[in-house]
Amino acid sequence: MMASFVLTFLIMATIVTGNELSNIDDAEVDRLLNKLNKPALMSIKSPDGDIIDCVHMKNHPIYDHPLFKNHTIQYSILVTKGRFHGGKAIISTWKPYIQTPREFSLAQIWLASGVSNTHTRDTNTIEAGWQADGYKDSGCYNLKCPGFVHVNRDFAIGAAVRSLSRVGGAQHEIPTSIYRDTRSGHWWLKVYDNIFVGYWPSSLFTTLKDVATDVHWGGEITNNRDGSKHTTTNMGSGHFAEEGYEKASYFKNIEIVDEGEFMKPPVGASPFMSEENCYNIKLGTDVHWGTYFFFGGPGRNAKCK
């Protein structure tokens, strides 16, 4: 079965305290945004005429299916730890095959802070990138739709990504950065180097209010294991990292923003793979691409069952 295809630019913020998503008071968020004179956009119109409605992360349609409870998350990511005020990369865009509407494939940047262990769980994340799934109304994935202040109507979050890379052909990319404004403390999202999409107010967060302690870059898929077999949903282009340029997906010019507001390549970054035979990652450096990696894979194959 081939799912109907949607590739959208996504954003998400999560705040986990204790064992469940924290409940941010809507009135308090609205009061803050009104004070900032930047009213939130509950629905926005994309350049192609689509109306994009915000969807609470817990209400995203991918979670509605009763079989979704059996899914597993698989990833190929680059991780760095420290104290950061931002992260950026140029992300290649692809049209991955999605086996079933209960699954998705994404490529994004994560900024996170907090701790999560058997005794304490207080973790905040901000995420931005692209996602492909089987739903026609993906929407935006903010913890609270009023929380993200969308200031640029020329860039519609949740609208279809039109420029896609092709194997052996043109490669298309979305430069993406998330950084903390030192004056206001808000976390800003910028794409294509000069488009300021909007920001997450600092008051939405606890551990991520002042600094991020982790930055991740890479791909992720859901594996529903239909028929007790590994999914054939692709990560990235569906090609393994070692196949390289014009075949594998990539992140390039990967940088962090340190506490001194300087952008620099991450130091001590490490790649992680949940199932190397299904999806993998290959890290490198280059005079033009800076710190980069290829990543992805086809899912089920002779070594991935």
Secondary structure, DSSP 4 states (H G I P E B T S, - for coil): -----EEEEEEEEEEEETTEE----HHHHHHHHHHTT----SEEE-TTSPEEEB--GGG-GGGTSGGGGG-EEEEEEEEEEEEEEEEEEEEE------SSTT-EEEEEEEEEEEEESSS-EEEEEEEEEEEEES-S---BB-SSGGGSEE--TTS-TTSBP-----TTS---EEEEEEEE-TTT-PEEEEETTTEEEEEE-GGG-STTTT-EEEEEEEEEEEE--GGGS-----BTTSS-GGG-TTTSEEEEEEEEEETTS-EEPPSS-EEEES-TTTSEEEEEEETTTEEEEEEEB-SSBTTB-
